[in-house]
Amino acid sequence: MKRILLFAFIISLSAVQVLVAQIDKKTMIHLNKASKNLRLKVGQKAYFAYRLHGSVGFYGQYELGDSTVLAMIQEGSIPENPNAPEGMTGADNAQAYYIFEAKKAGTTTLILKQMFRQSEDSKKVLKIKVQ
């Protein structure tokens, strides 16, 4: 039984490391901290991090004006309690993210929202120019 638990722990750590590696904070723009007018180069990536806690009602949303200029290329989450027993009440909280990539020159609008039970908890509107 101890070996199974150790194996499950190692697997969960590996999954978290893979997800963290997907967000390269040295090269990606953190959209939560970006100014309202943002310039990106074609091929440049940016990410939006948000709180995900389904049993409580926290989640993230985005609205993208022109997906040919900027595209959402990946989404994922990193559990805050990776070793919590399955089905444990309140243990589904996570740090989640969307990764976007600048695809071609142009301008678009990106609206990022932290939601709480179908209502906007916070909202950020970005005008993004890709060159």
N, C-alpha and C positions, 0 to 999 in steps of 0.2 A: 504494500500500500504506500509506503514511504517513497519507493521508486516512482510510482505513478504520479504522486503529488509533486515530486521533484521534477519529473519530466514535464508535467503541465506548467509548472512555474517557469522552467527554461523556455518552453514554447511561447508562453505569454510575454516574457521578456524579449524574445526574438521578434515577436510581432510589433511590440512597442518600438524597438530599435529601428525596424524597417520603416514604420510610419514616421518617426522623427527624422530619419534620413531623407524622406521625401521632401521635407521642408528645409531647404538650404538657406539659413538665415543670413549667410554672408552675401549671397547673390540675389535672393528674392526680395521684393519689396513687401513690407508688412503693411497691408492696406488699412488696418485698424489705426495705424499711426501716420498714414499718408495725408498730404494736403488735399484740399478739395479739387485742385487742378493738378493733374498728374501726367507726366510725360514718360512714355515707355518706348523702348526700341523693339523692333520686330524680333521675336524670339525670346524676349525678356519675360520672366515669370514673376507673379505676385501672389500673395495668399491672404485670405481672410480667416482669422481664428475666432471661434465662438464657443459658447458654453452649450453643451448638449446634455440634457437630463430629461429623457422622455417621460419618466414616471412623474416628474414634477411639472413639466410643461415647457422647459427651455429648449430652444432649437434655433437654427440660423436659416436665413433665406437670402436670396439675391435676385435682383432683376437686372438684366443685361440688355442694353439698347441694340447694339449691332454685334452679333456673335461671329461675324466674319472678321471684325477688327480685333476683338478680344474674346477668347473662348474659355469656358470653364473646362479644364482638362482632367481634373481629378478631385475627389473628395474622400475624406477619411476621418477617423477619430482615434484618439488615444485614451483608453480607459484610465480614469483616476484611481480605480480600485481593481487592478487586473486580477487579483487573487481572491476577490470576493466570491463566495459560493453562488452558483447559478440560482437565480430567482430571489436572491436576497433583496428585500425592500430597500430602495434608495441607492443601490449599488451600481446603477446604470449611468452614473454621471461620467462625463468625458470631456476632453478638449477636442473639438472638431474643427475641420478646416475645409476650405475650398481653395484649389490652386487654379489660377488663371494664366493664360499665355497670350501675349500680343502676337497676332497672326499676320496682320498687314497694316500698312499705313492708313490712317483715318482717325476719326473721332467718334467716341461712344460715351454713353453714360452707364455707370454701374451703381446700383443701389444695394447697400449691404444692411441687413437687419438682424438684430438679436431679438428673437421673439420669446414671448412668455404667454402661454395659453391663448393662442390666436391673436394676441395684441402685440404691437411693437413696443419692445422694452427700450431699444435704441435704434437709430437709423443714421446712416452716413451716405450722402450722395456725392459721387466722384465723377468729374468730367475727365475722361482719359483721352489723351492724344498720343497715338502711336506713330512713330516716324521711322 
